[in-house]
């Protein structure tokens, strides 16, 4: 939600809760917009579940006082933090399937004292959080909701899944344990009958889902942290964790050091301003791609398997760029000319 509309909605809430009652023309005048915009804003308030009332004879709108949350429970800092998060994750560029967060923010705002609401109105637009690029998952809202229901009711599902690892469409009975947003998409983690193990599935690659009557139990003590162990990102592999040493050149060393990339990382700056990056990971595949992203500014020293894997990818990259692009670029085919009738 853009700051201009947010400020207008906050002002609109104040007008509606004043008890005087306003028609669409007076609301439009007070907010400095046309009546059509006011009608859209009123529809948004209704969708948010706010108790908007209209006098059919006088065509005046009011908003009954609601007490879902006690307004005195929030300090200004708490309210600002909560509303900031709700607005950021609940807008189209926010987290997929979290649009209701914007409605929740409007409900919270309607309960705040006027002084605190004015303070937040003055600050709206002053803080912005840009979430990383993500898979919009526009056609998977139903799948997400079905998985939530399955987890809540502890019922298994049957999914048809476009597996990149197996390079084919697979079918498996899944006992879903957790929904997890990470690495730009939503994932479901659970036990797969096909693999006879706990696996991770990208919600965006689930082609079909059927809710089954079969019940399941989440193993005692299961947590995402235990499942992923020390994976670099999200997919653990191998039985043993591996110690990794990567040396970063001065150009990127400080940038790397400013970020907590992994819970086990240990940093050592050298006299020549290079950085030795130590980490212990469950599997080398994911960290290999991270290293490649730094090009010639990163060099793997340990373990030898990771160094060889990076070297192999670099050789493939060099071979691809050895041949001029013009010799490989596909020619555009012109559409056939229409013959004169």
C-alpha positions as CSV (number, residue, x, y, z in Angstrom):
1,X,0.0,0.0,0.0
2,X,1.5,3.3,-1.0
3,X,2.1,6.0,1.7
4,X,-0.5,8.4,0.1
5,X,-3.3,5.9,0.3
6,X,-2.3,4.8,3.8
7,X,-2.4,8.4,5.1
8,X,-5.8,8.9,3.4
9,X,-7.2,5.7,4.9
10,X,-6.0,6.7,8.4
11,X,-7.7,10.1,8.0
12,X,-10.8,8.4,6.7
13,X,-10.9,6.1,9.8
14,X,-10.7,9.2,12.0
15,X,-13.6,10.8,10.1
16,X,-15.8,7.7,10.3
17,X,-15.2,7.2,14.0
18,X,-15.9,10.8,14.9
19,X,-19.6,9.8,15.3
20,X,-20.9,12.7,13.2
21,X,-21.6,10.7,10.1
22,X,-20.3,11.8,6.6
23,X,-21.7,11.3,3.2
24,X,-19.4,10.4,0.2
25,X,-19.2,14.0,-0.9
26,X,-18.0,15.3,2.4
27,X,-15.6,12.4,2.8
28,X,-14.2,13.1,-0.6
29,X,-13.8,16.8,0.2
30,X,-12.1,16.1,3.5
31,X,-9.7,13.6,1.9
32,X,-9.0,15.7,-1.2
33,X,-10.1,13.0,-3.7
34,X,-13.1,12.3,-6.0
35,X,-16.1,10.3,-4.7
36,X,-15.1,7.3,-6.8
37,X,-11.9,7.0,-4.8
38,X,-13.8,7.2,-1.6
39,X,-16.1,4.4,-2.6
40,X,-13.0,2.2,-3.4
41,X,-11.6,3.1,0.0
42,X,-14.9,2.2,1.7
43,X,-15.0,-1.1,-0.1
44,X,-11.5,-1.8,1.2
45,X,-12.6,-1.1,4.8
46,X,-15.5,-3.5,4.4
47,X,-13.2,-6.2,3.0
48,X,-11.0,-5.7,6.0
49,X,-14.0,-6.6,8.2
50,X,-14.4,-3.2,9.8
51,X,-18.0,-2.5,11.1
52,X,-18.8,0.2,8.5
53,X,-22.5,1.4,8.7
54,X,-24.5,3.5,6.3
55,X,-27.7,5.4,7.0
56,X,-29.9,4.5,3.9
57,X,-32.0,7.6,4.2
58,X,-29.2,10.2,4.8
59,X,-26.5,8.2,3.0
60,X,-24.1,8.9,5.8
61,X,-21.3,6.6,6.8
62,X,-20.1,5.8,10.3
63,X,-17.7,3.3,11.8
64,X,-18.7,1.6,15.1
65,X,-16.1,1.4,17.7
66,X,-14.5,-2.0,17.8
67,X,-12.6,-3.7,20.6
68,X,-10.9,-6.6,19.1
69,X,-7.6,-5.4,20.6
70,X,-7.2,-3.0,23.5
71,X,-5.7,0.2,22.0
72,X,-3.7,1.0,25.1
73,X,-1.8,-2.3,24.7
74,X,0.5,-0.7,22.1
75,X,3.3,1.8,22.6
76,X,3.9,4.1,19.6
77,X,7.0,2.1,18.7
78,X,5.2,-1.3,19.0
79,X,2.3,0.0,16.8
80,X,4.6,1.4,14.2
81,X,6.6,-1.9,14.0
82,X,3.5,-4.1,13.8
83,X,1.8,-1.9,11.2
84,X,5.0,-1.6,9.1
85,X,5.3,-5.4,9.0
86,X,1.6,-5.9,8.2
87,X,1.6,-3.3,5.4
88,X,4.9,-4.6,3.9
89,X,4.0,-8.3,3.8
90,X,0.3,-7.7,2.9
91,X,0.7,-5.7,-0.3
92,X,1.1,-7.2,-3.8
93,X,4.9,-7.0,-3.7
94,X,5.0,-8.6,-0.2
95,X,4.8,-12.2,0.7
96,X,2.6,-14.5,-1.4
97,X,-0.7,-15.4,0.3
98,X,-0.4,-12.8,3.0
99,X,-2.7,-10.1,1.6
100,X,-4.9,-10.4,4.8
101,X,-2.1,-8.8,6.7
102,X,-3.1,-5.4,5.1
103,X,-6.7,-5.9,6.4
104,X,-5.3,-6.7,9.8
105,X,-3.4,-3.5,9.8
106,X,-6.5,-1.5,9.1
107,X,-8.3,-3.2,11.9
108,X,-5.5,-2.4,14.3
109,X,-5.3,1.2,13.1
110,X,-9.1,1.7,13.7
111,X,-8.6,0.8,17.4
112,X,-5.7,3.1,18.1
113,X,-6.2,6.3,20.0
114,X,-6.4,9.4,17.8
115,X,-3.1,10.8,19.0
116,X,-1.2,7.6,18.2
117,X,-3.0,7.4,14.9
118,X,-1.9,10.9,14.0
119,X,1.6,10.1,14.9
120,X,1.6,7.0,12.7
121,X,0.0,9.0,9.9
122,X,2.9,11.5,10.1
123,X,5.4,8.6,9.9
124,X,3.7,6.7,7.1
125,X,6.1,6.4,4.1
126,X,9.1,7.2,6.3
127,X,10.2,3.6,6.6
128,X,10.2,1.0,3.8
129,X,11.2,-2.7,3.7
130,X,12.1,-4.2,0.4
131,X,11.6,-7.9,0.4
132,X,13.8,-10.0,-1.9
133,X,12.7,-11.2,-5.3
134,X,10.2,-13.9,-5.0
135,X,8.0,-16.4,-6.8
136,X,4.5,-14.7,-6.9
137,X,2.7,-18.1,-6.9
138,X,-0.3,-16.4,-8.3
139,X,-2.2,-19.7,-9.2
140,X,-1.4,-21.5,-6.0
141,X,-3.5,-19.8,-3.3
142,X,-5.8,-22.9,-3.1
143,X,-2.8,-25.3,-2.8
144,X,-1.4,-23.2,0.0
145,X,-4.8,-23.1,1.9
146,X,-5.2,-26.9,1.4
147,X,-1.8,-27.5,2.9
148,X,-2.6,-25.3,5.9
149,X,-5.8,-27.3,6.4
150,X,-3.9,-30.6,6.1
151,X,-1.3,-29.5,8.7
152,X,-4.0,-28.2,11.0
153,X,-6.1,-31.4,10.8
154,X,-3.1,-33.7,10.6
155,X,-4.3,-35.3,7.3
156,X,-2.1,-36.5,4.5
157,X,-2.3,-35.3,0.9
158,X,-1.6,-36.9,-2.4
159,X,0.4,-34.6,-4.7
160,X,1.6,-34.6,-8.3
161,X,4.9,-32.8,-8.3
162,X,7.1,-31.4,-11.0
163,X,10.5,-32.6,-9.6
164,X,13.6,-30.9,-10.8
165,X,15.8,-33.5,-9.1
166,X,14.1,-36.4,-10.7
167,X,13.4,-34.5,-14.0
168,X,9.8,-35.8,-14.2
169,X,6.3,-35.5,-12.8
170,X,6.1,-37.6,-9.7
171,X,3.2,-38.7,-7.4
172,X,3.6,-39.2,-3.7
173,X,1.6,-39.3,-0.5
174,X,2.8,-36.5,1.7
175,X,2.4,-35.9,5.4
176,X,3.0,-32.2,5.6
177,X,4.8,-31.0,8.8
178,X,5.6,-27.4,8.1
179,X,5.0,-24.6,5.6
180,X,8.2,-22.5,5.1
181,X,8.9,-19.3,3.2
182,X,12.6,-19.2,2.2
183,X,14.7,-18.7,-0.9
184,X,12.0,-16.6,-2.6
185,X,9.2,-19.1,-2.4
186,X,6.9,-21.2,-0.2
187,X,7.9,-24.7,0.6
188,X,6.2,-27.6,2.4
189,X,8.3,-30.0,4.5
190,X,7.0,-33.4,5.3
191,X,7.4,-37.2,4.9
192,X,7.1,-38.5,1.4
193,X,5.9,-42.0,0.8
194,X,7.8,-42.2,-2.5
195,X,11.1,-41.3,-0.9
196,X,10.4,-42.8,2.5
197,X,12.0,-39.8,4.1
198,X,11.3,-36.2,5.1
199,X,11.6,-34.0,2.0
200,X,11.1,-30.4,0.9
201,X,8.7,-29.5,-1.9
202,X,8.3,-26.2,-3.7
203,X,4.6,-25.2,-3.5
204,X,4.9,-23.6,-6.9
205,X,5.7,-26.9,-8.5
206,X,2.8,-28.9,-7.0
207,X,0.5,-29.5,-10.0
208,X,-2.3,-31.4,-8.2
209,X,-3.2,-31.9,-4.6
210,X,-5.8,-34.1,-3.0
211,X,-6.7,-34.0,0.7
212,X,-6.8,-37.6,2.0
213,X,-8.6,-39.1,5.0
214,X,-5.4,-40.7,6.2
215,X,-4.2,-39.2,9.5
216,X,-0.5,-38.7,10.5
217,X,1.5,-37.6,13.5
218,X,4.4,-35.2,13.4
219,X,7.5,-37.0,14.9
220,X,8.1,-36.0,18.5
221,X,10.8,-33.3,18.6
222,X,10.6,-32.5,14.9
223,X,11.7,-28.9,14.1
224,X,12.9,-27.3,10.9
225,X,16.2,-26.5,12.6
226,X,16.9,-30.2,13.2
227,X,15.7,-31.2,9.8
228,X,18.0,-28.8,7.8
229,X,20.9,-29.3,10.3
230,X,23.7,-27.1,9.0
231,X,22.6,-26.9,5.4
232,X,23.9,-23.7,3.7
233,X,20.3,-22.7,2.8
234,X,17.6,-25.3,3.0
235,X,18.6,-28.7,1.6
236,X,20.8,-30.9,3.8
237,X,22.8,-33.7,2.2
238,X,25.3,-36.3,3.2
239,X,25.7,-38.0,6.6
240,X,28.5,-35.8,7.9
241,X,29.0,-32.1,8.0
242,X,32.0,-30.6,6.2
243,X,34.4,-27.9,7.1
244,X,34.7,-25.3,4.4
245,X,37.4,-22.6,4.0
246,X,36.9,-19.8,1.4
247,X,39.3,-16.9,0.9
248,X,37.7,-13.6,-0.4
249,X,39.7,-10.9,-2.0
250,X,39.8,-7.3,-0.6
251,X,37.3,-6.0,-3.1
252,X,34.5,-8.1,-1.6
253,X,35.9,-9.1,1.8
254,X,34.3,-6.3,3.9
255,X,30.9,-6.8,2.1
256,X,31.0,-10.6,3.0
257,X,32.0,-9.9,6.6
258,X,29.1,-7.5,7.2
259,X,26.5,-10.3,6.7
260,X,25.7,-13.3,8.9
261,X,25.5,-15.9,6.1
262,X,25.4,-19.0,8.3
263,X,25.1,-19.8,12.0
264,X,28.5,-21.6,12.1
265,X,30.6,-19.0,10.2
266,X,33.9,-17.7,11.6
267,X,35.8,-14.9,10.0
268,X,39.5,-14.1,9.9
269,X,41.0,-11.1,8.2
270,X,44.6,-11.5,6.9
271,X,47.3,-8.8,6.8
272,X,46.8,-8.4,3.0
273,X,43.1,-7.6,3.7
274,X,41.8,-10.8,2.3
275,X,39.1,-12.6,4.4
276,X,39.2,-16.3,5.3
277,X,35.6,-17.5,5.7
278,X,35.2,-20.7,7.8
279,X,31.9,-22.5,7.9
280,X,30.6,-26.0,8.7
281,X,27.8,-27.2,6.4
282,X,25.6,-30.2,5.7
283,X,26.2,-30.7,2.0
284,X,28.3,-28.8,-0.5
285,X,25.9,-28.3,-3.4
286,X,24.2,-25.1,-2.2
287,X,27.3,-23.3,-1.0
288,X,29.0,-24.0,-4.4
289,X,26.6,-21.8,-6.2
290,X,27.1,-19.0,-3.6
291,X,30.9,-19.2,-4.1
292,X,30.5,-19.0,-7.9
293,X,28.5,-15.8,-7.5
294,X,31.6,-14.1,-6.4
295,X,33.6,-15.0,-9.5
296,X,37.3,-14.5,-9.3
297,X,37.0,-12.8,-5.9
298,X,36.5,-16.1,-4.0
299,X,38.7,-19.2,-3.8
300,X,37.9,-22.4,-2.1
301,X,40.7,-24.0,-0.1
302,X,38.8,-26.8,1.8
303,X,37.4,-29.3,1.2
304,X,39.0,-30.6,-2.0
305,X,35.7,-31.9,-3.3
306,X,34.2,-28.4,-3.2
307,X,37.3,-26.9,-4.8
308,X,37.0,-29.5,-7.7
309,X,33.3,-28.8,-8.1
310,X,33.9,-25.1,-8.4
311,X,36.8,-25.6,-10.8
312,X,34.6,-27.9,-13.0
313,X,31.9,-25.3,-13.3
314,X,34.5,-22.6,-14.1
315,X,35.9,-24.7,-16.9
316,X,32.4,-25.3,-18.3
317,X,31.7,-21.5,-18.1
318,X,35.0,-20.8,-19.9
319,X,34.2,-23.3,-22.6
320,X,30.8,-21.6,-23.1
321,X,32.3,-18.2,-23.5
322,X,35.3,-19.4,-25.7
323,X,33.1,-19.5,-28.7
324,X,31.8,-16.1,-30.0
325,X,28.2,-15.5,-29.2
326,X,27.4,-14.6,-32.9
327,X,28.1,-18.2,-33.9
328,X,25.6,-19.6,-31.4
329,X,22.9,-17.0,-31.5
330,X,19.7,-18.5,-33.0
331,X,18.4,-16.7,-36.0
332,X,15.0,-15.2,-35.9
333,X,12.6,-16.7,-38.4
334,X,10.6,-14.3,-40.3
335,X,6.9,-15.0,-40.6
336,X,5.9,-16.2,-44.1
337,X,4.7,-13.5,-46.4
338,X,1.0,-13.5,-47.2
339,X,0.2,-14.1,-50.8
340,X,-2.1,-11.7,-52.5
341,X,-5.6,-13.0,-52.9
